[in-house]
Amino acid sequence: MKPNQIMKLCILPIILIFLFSSCNQAEKNPFWGDGQEKFEVQAVFEGERFPNVVVATDGSVIATWGNNTYQVKRSDDGGTTWGEIITVADPGFHGGGVTVDENSGAIFAFVEKGHPIAPLAVYKSTDHGRSWKEHDVVIHPDKKGNIPSMHMNERGITLKYGEHAGRLIRPTRSYAGGNQREFWPEHYTNAIYSDDGGDTWYTSDPFPAYGTGEATLEELSDGRIYYNSRRHLSTEGLNPRIRYIAWSYDGGHTWEDMSLSDELPDGDQDRDYGLMAGLVRLPVDDHDILIYSNIDSPSGRSNGTVWASFDGGKTWPVKRLVEDGGFAYSSMAAGRQGTPSEGWIYLMYEGGNPYGYAYMARFNLAWVTGGRDWREFVK
């Protein structure tokens, strides 16, 4: 055998191993792991209301809470144990939309002095939630001239794709004068975004439907932003007990192609009131896996459930019950690779009857699918 033939025979197995390894890497999903179902839940706060959860850039899990005192708890071990309460503002009313700046690692918390419409303070942490200082910001009004209110929306995100990569964005809302029912027909959701690291914020155009409030958003791998909103009522004569969906193609400044979800409920189905929901995109390369939380209940706020989409929100083929008792507002986040949070999906929710406890559930994708291989659902 000639030397060059021997060399080819030696190199061929190496190439095959490399290709096989690359193929496996492309399908690697830390939220699936070994496919064994994992689920845990524990109480992290009691008293008060309003949850948001984020995962800091160092992998610390940051739980925020409170409608009288704005409180924070941290976990450095992926959610196994939790530290003492850190008081950020007292008094302090949770504004929702806690946002991690993926560029700097800073975390922004939005705190109102009472139920909106109320004065706003923005707090910033530069040490992964250990300490917080009030941060001066400028928030520009929307095209109607309205400064948005913050309460009570899902956490914000940092855009990763396209010309607006690096932008901070979080959902917001306009109360149009107040939260009484008489004002509902003029309520609308929107968003604020910052391109200078959280000092200056601009307000998006209004969501293309009134009667909306409390929203979620996530960026898909093609740069589109998926926007999912609660409704208090419908101004178009449509069923207000399912979610409104819209899209942004310009980094969150405008919202288009509004539709009604075919599958995602908005609160208990015996009243036109809706419910704050949680939403997270799992950071799995080349996949748009979304997990949504709300209730699957004909009457009353109970039966907290998560739904999974494997095509960026087009379909939701999987759902699983988390809590069959009381379940109200919820928030979701995903763990970070290379930290104790890796592979975990976090769901922070109001529970108890009456509500008064904040619970943190953590689970993996295998638990959501009931053990079915997640790739079965990828089209």
C-alpha positions as CSV (number, residue, x, y, z in Angstrom):
1,M,0.0,0.0,0.0
2,K,1.3,3.4,-0.9
3,P,2.1,6.0,1.8
4,N,-0.6,8.4,0.6
5,Q,-3.2,5.6,0.7
6,I,-2.2,4.8,4.3
7,M,-2.5,8.5,5.2
8,K,-6.0,8.6,3.7
9,L,-7.1,5.6,5.6
10,C,-5.8,7.1,8.8
11,I,-7.5,10.5,8.2
12,L,-10.9,9.1,7.2
13,P,-11.9,7.9,10.7
14,I,-10.8,11.2,12.2
15,I,-13.1,13.0,9.6
16,L,-16.0,10.7,10.4
17,I,-15.6,11.3,14.2
18,F,-15.4,15.0,13.6
19,L,-18.6,15.0,11.5
20,F,-20.4,12.8,14.0
21,S,-19.4,15.1,16.8
22,S,-20.4,18.2,14.9
23,C,-23.8,16.7,14.1
24,N,-24.3,15.8,17.8
25,Q,-23.2,19.3,18.8
26,A,-25.7,20.9,16.4
27,E,-28.5,19.0,18.2
28,K,-27.2,19.5,21.7
29,N,-29.9,20.8,24.0
30,P,-28.9,21.4,27.6
31,F,-32.6,21.7,28.6
32,W,-33.1,18.2,27.5
33,G,-29.9,16.7,29.0
34,D,-30.1,13.0,29.3
35,G,-33.9,13.0,28.7
36,Q,-34.7,12.2,32.3
37,E,-37.6,14.3,33.7
38,K,-36.7,16.8,36.4
39,F,-39.1,19.0,38.4
40,E,-38.8,20.8,41.7
41,V,-40.8,23.6,43.4
42,Q,-40.3,25.6,46.6
43,A,-41.7,28.8,48.2
44,V,-39.3,31.8,48.0
45,F,-41.4,34.6,49.4
46,E,-44.6,35.0,51.4
47,G,-46.9,38.0,51.6
48,E,-47.4,40.6,48.9
49,R,-47.6,39.9,45.1
50,F,-46.1,40.2,41.7
51,P,-43.3,37.9,40.5
52,N,-40.4,38.4,38.0
53,V,-37.5,36.1,37.5
54,V,-34.3,36.5,35.5
55,V,-30.9,34.7,35.3
56,A,-27.9,37.1,35.6
57,T,-25.0,36.8,33.3
58,D,-23.0,34.8,35.9
59,G,-25.9,32.3,36.2
60,S,-27.3,33.6,39.5
61,V,-31.1,33.3,39.6
62,I,-32.7,36.5,40.6
63,A,-36.3,36.5,42.0
64,T,-38.1,39.8,42.5
65,W,-41.4,40.4,44.3
66,G,-43.6,42.9,46.1
67,N,-46.5,45.3,46.0
68,N,-45.6,47.2,49.2
69,T,-41.8,46.5,49.5
70,Y,-39.7,45.7,46.4
71,Q,-37.7,42.6,47.4
72,V,-35.1,40.5,45.8
73,K,-33.7,37.0,46.5
74,R,-30.7,35.4,44.8
75,S,-29.6,31.8,44.2
76,D,-26.0,31.1,43.4
77,D,-26.6,27.3,43.0
78,G,-29.2,27.2,40.2
79,G,-32.2,27.5,42.5
80,T,-31.4,24.8,45.0
81,T,-31.1,27.3,47.9
82,W,-31.9,31.0,48.3
83,G,-30.3,33.9,50.1
84,E,-31.8,36.4,52.4
85,I,-34.3,39.1,51.3
86,I,-32.6,42.1,49.8
87,T,-34.8,45.2,50.1
88,V,-34.5,47.5,47.0
89,A,-37.3,50.0,47.7
90,D,-39.6,50.5,50.7
91,P,-42.2,51.4,49.8
92,G,-42.0,49.9,46.3
93,F,-44.5,48.5,43.9
94,H,-43.3,46.0,41.4
95,G,-43.1,47.4,37.9
96,G,-42.3,44.1,36.2
97,G,-40.0,43.9,33.2
98,V,-36.8,43.2,35.1
99,T,-34.1,43.3,32.4
100,V,-30.6,41.8,32.2
101,D,-28.3,43.7,29.9
102,E,-26.4,41.0,28.1
103,N,-23.7,43.5,27.0
104,S,-22.7,44.7,30.5
105,G,-24.2,42.3,32.9
106,A,-26.2,45.0,34.6
107,I,-29.8,44.3,35.8
108,F,-32.6,46.9,35.7
109,A,-35.6,46.8,38.0
110,F,-38.6,49.1,37.5
111,V,-40.3,50.2,40.7
112,E,-43.4,52.4,41.0
113,K,-44.5,54.1,44.2
114,G,-48.0,52.6,44.1
115,H,-50.4,51.1,41.7
116,P,-50.0,52.9,38.4
117,I,-50.4,55.5,37.3
118,A,-47.6,56.4,39.8
119,P,-44.1,57.9,39.9
120,L,-41.4,55.5,38.6
121,A,-37.9,54.8,39.9
122,V,-35.4,52.6,38.0
123,Y,-32.9,50.6,40.0
124,K,-29.7,49.1,38.6
125,S,-27.5,46.3,39.9
126,T,-23.9,45.9,38.6
127,D,-23.1,42.9,40.9
128,H,-25.7,40.3,39.7
129,G,-28.4,41.4,42.1
130,R,-26.4,41.7,45.3
131,S,-26.9,45.5,45.6
132,W,-29.1,48.1,43.9
133,K,-28.8,51.8,43.3
134,E,-31.4,54.2,41.9
135,H,-30.5,55.0,38.3
136,D,-31.4,58.2,36.4
137,V,-33.2,57.5,33.2
138,V,-35.0,59.3,30.5
139,I,-38.1,57.7,29.0
140,H,-39.5,59.3,25.9
141,P,-43.3,59.2,25.3
142,D,-45.0,57.2,22.5
143,K,-46.5,58.9,19.4
144,K,-49.7,59.6,21.4
145,G,-47.6,61.6,23.9
146,N,-48.1,59.0,26.6
147,I,-45.3,57.9,29.0
148,P,-45.8,54.2,29.6
149,S,-46.5,52.5,32.9
150,M,-44.4,49.5,33.8
151,H,-46.6,47.3,35.9
152,M,-47.0,44.3,35.4
153,N,-45.2,42.8,32.5
154,E,-42.9,39.9,31.8
155,R,-39.1,40.4,32.1
156,G,-37.2,42.2,29.4
157,I,-34.5,40.9,27.0
158,T,-31.4,42.0,25.1
159,L,-31.8,41.6,21.3
160,K,-29.1,39.3,19.8
161,Y,-29.8,39.4,16.0
162,G,-29.7,41.8,13.2
163,E,-29.2,45.6,13.1
164,H,-30.6,46.1,16.5
165,A,-28.4,43.6,18.3
166,G,-27.6,44.8,21.8
167,R,-30.8,46.7,22.3
168,L,-32.6,46.4,25.6
169,I,-36.4,46.0,25.4
170,R,-39.2,45.2,27.8
171,P,-43.0,45.2,27.5
172,T,-44.9,48.2,29.0
173,R,-48.4,49.6,28.9
174,S,-50.6,52.7,28.9
175,Y,-53.4,53.0,31.4
176,A,-55.1,55.9,29.6
177,G,-56.1,57.6,32.8
178,G,-56.5,54.8,35.3
179,N,-57.1,51.1,35.9
180,Q,-60.9,51.3,36.5
181,R,-63.1,49.5,34.0
182,E,-64.2,52.8,32.4
183,F,-60.6,53.2,31.1
184,W,-60.2,49.7,29.7
185,P,-61.3,50.5,26.2
186,E,-58.4,52.9,25.9
187,H,-55.7,50.7,27.5
188,Y,-52.9,49.4,25.3
189,T,-49.7,47.6,25.6
190,N,-46.4,48.6,24.0
191,A,-42.6,48.4,24.9
192,I,-39.7,50.6,25.8
193,Y,-36.2,50.0,24.4
194,S,-32.7,51.4,25.0
195,D,-29.7,51.5,22.8
196,D,-27.3,53.2,25.3
197,G,-27.2,50.6,28.1
198,G,-30.4,51.7,29.9
199,D,-29.9,55.4,30.3
200,T,-32.3,56.5,27.6
201,W,-35.5,54.7,26.7
202,Y,-37.8,55.1,23.7
203,T,-41.4,54.0,23.7
204,S,-42.7,51.9,20.8
205,D,-45.9,52.5,18.9
206,P,-49.0,51.1,20.6
207,F,-49.9,47.5,20.2
208,P,-52.6,47.3,17.4
209,A,-55.5,46.6,19.8
210,Y,-57.0,48.4,22.7
211,G,-58.2,46.8,25.9
212,T,-54.7,45.2,26.3
213,G,-52.3,45.2,29.3
214,E,-49.5,43.1,30.7
215,A,-47.5,41.5,27.9
216,T,-44.6,39.2,27.1
217,L,-42.1,39.3,24.3
218,E,-39.2,37.2,22.9
219,E,-36.8,37.5,20.0
220,L,-36.7,34.6,17.5
221,S,-33.5,33.4,15.8
222,D,-34.4,35.4,12.6
223,G,-34.6,38.7,14.5
224,R,-38.4,39.0,14.6
225,I,-39.9,39.8,18.0
226,Y,-42.9,37.7,19.1
227,Y,-45.3,39.8,21.3
228,N,-48.0,38.0,23.4
229,S,-50.4,40.2,25.3
230,R,-53.1,39.9,27.9
231,R,-56.5,41.4,27.2
232,H,-59.0,42.9,29.7
233,L,-61.6,43.0,26.9
234,S,-62.0,43.0,23.2
235,T,-62.8,46.1,21.2
236,E,-63.3,44.1,18.1
237,G,-66.1,41.8,19.4
238,L,-63.7,38.9,19.6
239,N,-63.3,36.4,22.4
240,P,-61.1,38.1,25.0
241,R,-60.2,34.9,26.9
242,I,-57.4,34.0,24.6
243,R,-54.1,35.8,23.9
244,Y,-53.4,38.5,21.3
245,I,-50.3,38.0,19.2
246,A,-48.3,40.5,17.1
247,W,-44.8,40.8,15.6
248,S,-42.1,43.4,15.2
249,Y,-39.7,43.4,12.3
250,D,-37.9,46.6,13.3
251,G,-36.4,45.8,16.7
252,G,-39.6,46.5,18.7
253,H,-40.6,50.0,17.5
254,T,-43.8,48.8,15.7
255,W,-46.1,45.8,16.0
256,E,-47.8,44.2,13.0
257,D,-49.7,41.1,11.8
258,M,-51.9,40.9,14.9
259,S,-53.8,37.7,15.4
260,L,-55.6,35.7,18.1
261,S,-53.8,32.6,19.4
262,D,-55.5,29.4,18.5
263,E,-54.3,27.6,21.6
264,L,-53.1,29.9,24.4
265,P,-55.7,30.9,27.1
266,D,-55.8,34.2,28.9
267,G,-56.8,33.5,32.4
268,D,-59.9,31.8,33.7
269,Q,-62.5,31.2,31.0
270,D,-65.6,32.4,32.8
271,R,-64.8,36.1,32.8
272,D,-63.3,38.7,30.6
273,Y,-60.3,39.7,32.7
274,G,-57.2,37.9,31.5
275,L,-54.0,37.1,33.4
276,M,-50.4,38.0,33.4
277,A,-48.4,35.3,31.7
278,G,-44.8,34.1,31.6
279,L,-42.8,33.5,28.4
280,V,-39.2,32.4,27.7
281,R,-37.3,31.3,24.6
282,L,-34.8,28.5,25.4
283,P,-31.3,29.5,24.1
284,V,-30.8,26.5,21.9
285,D,-28.9,27.2,18.7
286,D,-31.0,27.1,15.5
287,H,-34.2,26.4,17.3
288,D,-37.1,28.7,18.5
289,I,-38.4,26.8,21.5
290,L,-40.8,28.9,23.5
291,I,-42.4,28.0,26.9
292,Y,-45.5,29.9,28.0
293,S,-47.2,29.9,31.4
294,N,-50.8,30.7,32.3
295,I,-53.8,28.8,33.7
296,D,-55.9,26.1,32.1
297,S,-59.0,26.8,34.1
298,P,-62.7,27.0,33.3
299,S,-63.3,29.1,36.5
300,G,-61.0,30.7,39.0
301,R,-57.3,31.2,39.0
302,S,-56.0,27.7,39.3
303,N,-54.4,24.9,37.3
304,G,-51.2,26.6,36.4
305,T,-49.9,25.1,33.2
306,V,-47.0,25.5,30.8
307,W,-47.2,25.2,27.0
308,A,-44.3,24.5,24.6
309,S,-43.8,25.6,21.0
310,F,-41.0,24.3,18.8
311,D,-41.7,26.6,15.9
312,G,-41.5,30.1,17.3
313,G,-45.1,30.3,18.5
314,K,-46.9,29.0,15.4
315,T,-48.1,25.9,17.2
316,W,-48.2,24.7,20.8
317,P,-48.3,20.9,20.7
318,V,-47.3,20.2,24.4
319,K,-48.7,21.4,27.7
320,R,-48.2,20.2,31.3
321,L,-49.9,21.0,34.6
322,V,-47.6,22.6,37.1
323,E,-49.9,23.5,40.0
324,D,-53.5,22.3,40.4
325,G,-54.2,24.8,43.2
326,G,-54.2,28.6,43.2
327,F,-52.1,30.1,40.5
328,A,-52.0,33.7,39.3
329,Y,-49.3,35.9,37.9
330,S,-46.2,34.2,36.6
331,S,-42.8,34.8,35.0
332,M,-40.3,32.6,33.3
333,A,-36.5,32.5,32.6
334,A,-33.9,30.0,31.2
335,G,-30.6,28.9,32.7
336,R,-27.2,29.7,31.3
337,Q,-24.7,27.3,29.9
338,G,-21.6,26.7,32.1
339,T,-23.3,27.8,35.3
340,P,-25.3,26.0,38.0
341,S,-28.5,27.2,36.2
342,E,-27.7,25.3,33.0
343,G,-30.5,23.2,31.7
344,W,-33.1,24.5,34.1
345,I,-36.3,26.3,33.1
346,Y,-37.6,28.6,35.9
347,L,-41.2,29.5,36.6
348,M,-42.0,31.9,39.4
349,Y,-45.7,32.2,40.2
350,E,-48.2,33.5,42.7
351,G,-49.8,30.6,44.6
352,G,-51.8,29.8,47.7
353,N,-55.4,30.4,48.4
354,P,-55.7,33.3,48.7
355,Y,-52.5,34.3,46.9
356,G,-49.7,35.4,49.1
357,Y,-46.8,33.1,48.3
358,A,-44.2,33.2,45.6
359,Y,-43.2,29.8,44.4
360,M,-40.3,28.9,42.2
361,A,-40.6,25.8,40.0
362,R,-37.6,24.6,38.1
363,F,-37.8,21.8,35.5
364,N,-36.3,20.6,32.3
365,L,-37.7,20.2,28.8
366,A,-38.0,16.5,29.3
367,W,-40.5,17.2,32.1
368,V,-42.5,19.5,29.9
369,T,-42.8,16.9,27.1
370,G,-43.5,14.1,29.5
371,G,-40.3,12.3,28.4
372,R,-41.0,12.5,24.7
373,D,-37.9,13.4,22.6
374,W,-38.1,17.1,21.9
375,R,-37.0,16.5,18.3
376,E,-40.3,14.8,17.6
377,F,-41.9,18.2,17.7
378,V,-39.5,20.0,15.5
379,K,-40.9,20.3,12.0
